[in-house]
Amino acid sequence: NDVLTQNFSVAAAIPLPYNENFANAAFPPANGSSLLNPDNDVTWERTTAAARPAPGSMTINHYDYNAVGERDMFITPSIDVSRLDSLQITFNVAHQPYSDASTPPTNDVLNLLYSGDCGASWSNAGYSKGGTV
């Protein structure tokens, strides 16, 4: 006979098409995007150095990041795909490998993940790029 009442809000999903060109200096964008950085160390940030063809892009500096096994996520706002039978996601990607004979190769990986339960669990969307180069 115990009762607990908790108020919560559910963010409304944004409609498609969704496009992010990182034009604004605010990062993450103020559209419901967020960062997950459990170790509070190096994480995703906005840059204009590799902004092609958009005004901006995002980067993560693994060169100065020595932690192994850490995960840093850029999370888009919730997107309503309930009326779709398929979905196409496109993005540009670039990678600069670090090569030094005195250090072991790095195993940085970029995974495209999705969640059908508001981030309680994540599944691979079929894109995974990384490992030693």
C-alpha positions as CSV (number, residue, x, y, z in Angstrom):
1,N,0.0,0.0,0.0
2,D,3.0,2.3,-0.5
3,V,2.7,4.9,-3.2
4,L,5.4,6.9,-5.0
5,T,4.6,9.7,-7.4
6,Q,7.2,11.0,-9.7
7,N,6.8,13.8,-12.3
8,F,8.7,13.5,-15.5
9,S,8.5,15.0,-19.0
10,V,9.0,13.2,-22.3
11,A,10.8,15.2,-25.0
12,A,8.8,15.4,-28.2
13,A,10.6,13.8,-31.1
14,I,11.6,16.1,-33.9
15,P,10.3,15.4,-37.4
16,L,12.3,14.3,-40.3
17,P,14.3,15.3,-42.2
18,Y,17.0,16.0,-39.5
19,N,20.1,17.9,-40.6
20,E,22.9,19.2,-38.5
21,N,25.6,21.3,-40.1
22,F,27.1,22.7,-36.8
23,A,26.7,26.3,-38.1
24,N,26.2,27.7,-34.6
25,A,29.1,28.0,-32.2
26,A,27.1,26.4,-29.4
27,F,28.1,22.8,-28.9
28,P,26.3,20.5,-28.5
29,P,23.6,22.2,-30.6
30,A,20.7,23.6,-28.6
31,N,18.2,21.3,-30.5
32,G,18.1,18.6,-27.9
33,S,21.5,17.1,-28.7
34,S,23.7,16.1,-25.8
35,L,27.1,14.6,-25.0
36,L,27.8,11.6,-22.8
37,N,31.3,11.8,-21.4
38,P,31.5,9.5,-18.4
39,D,35.1,10.2,-17.5
40,N,34.8,14.0,-18.0
41,D,38.0,14.0,-20.1
42,V,38.5,14.6,-23.8
43,T,35.2,14.4,-25.7
44,W,33.4,15.6,-28.9
45,E,33.7,19.3,-29.8
46,R,32.8,21.6,-32.6
47,T,35.4,22.6,-35.2
48,T,35.6,24.6,-38.4
49,A,38.9,23.1,-39.4
50,A,37.3,20.1,-41.2
51,A,34.0,21.7,-42.0
52,R,33.4,20.4,-45.5
53,P,30.9,21.1,-47.0
54,A,29.1,22.4,-43.9
55,P,30.0,25.5,-41.8
56,G,31.2,23.3,-39.0
57,S,31.7,19.7,-37.9
58,M,32.5,17.8,-34.8
59,T,35.8,16.1,-33.8
60,I,37.3,14.2,-30.9
61,N,41.0,14.5,-30.2
62,H,42.3,11.0,-29.6
63,Y,45.9,12.1,-30.0
64,D,45.8,13.7,-26.5
65,Y,43.4,11.1,-25.0
66,N,45.2,8.2,-23.4
67,A,42.3,6.5,-21.7
68,V,41.6,3.0,-23.1
69,G,38.0,1.6,-23.3
70,E,36.2,4.9,-22.7
71,R,33.1,5.8,-24.6
72,D,32.1,9.3,-25.6
73,M,28.7,9.8,-27.3
74,F,27.2,12.6,-29.3
75,I,23.4,12.0,-28.9
76,T,21.0,13.6,-31.4
77,P,17.6,14.7,-30.3
78,S,14.8,12.1,-30.4
79,I,13.7,11.6,-33.9
80,D,10.3,10.1,-34.8
81,V,10.7,7.3,-37.3
82,S,7.6,5.4,-36.3
83,R,5.9,6.0,-39.7
84,L,8.9,4.8,-41.8
85,D,9.7,1.4,-43.1
86,S,13.3,2.3,-43.8
87,L,15.8,5.1,-42.9
88,Q,18.9,6.4,-44.6
89,I,21.5,8.2,-42.6
90,T,24.4,10.1,-44.3
91,F,27.4,11.8,-42.9
92,N,31.0,12.6,-43.9
93,V,33.8,11.1,-41.9
94,A,37.6,11.7,-41.8
95,H,40.3,10.0,-39.7
96,Q,43.9,10.8,-39.2
97,P,45.8,7.8,-37.8
98,Y,48.6,8.3,-35.4
99,S,51.7,6.3,-36.3
100,D,54.7,6.0,-34.1
101,A,57.0,3.0,-33.9
102,S,57.5,3.6,-30.2
103,T,53.9,3.2,-29.2
104,P,51.3,0.5,-29.9
105,P,48.7,1.1,-32.5
106,T,45.5,2.7,-31.4
107,N,42.1,1.1,-31.7
108,D,39.8,4.0,-31.9
109,V,36.3,3.1,-33.2
110,L,33.4,5.2,-34.5
111,N,30.1,3.4,-34.1
112,L,26.7,4.6,-35.3
113,L,24.2,3.5,-32.7
114,Y,20.5,3.9,-32.1
115,S,18.1,3.5,-29.2
116,G,14.5,2.5,-29.3
117,D,14.0,2.9,-25.6
118,C,15.2,6.5,-24.9
119,G,18.8,5.5,-24.3
120,A,18.3,2.7,-21.9
121,S,20.0,0.4,-24.4
122,W,21.9,0.9,-27.7
123,S,22.2,-1.1,-30.8
124,N,24.6,-0.9,-33.7
125,A,23.0,0.7,-36.8
126,G,25.4,-1.1,-39.2
127,Y,28.2,1.4,-39.2
128,S,31.4,0.7,-37.3
129,K,34.8,2.0,-38.5
130,G,38.0,1.7,-36.6
131,G,40.7,-0.5,-35.3
132,T,44.4,-0.3,-36.3
133,V,45.1,1.6,-39.5
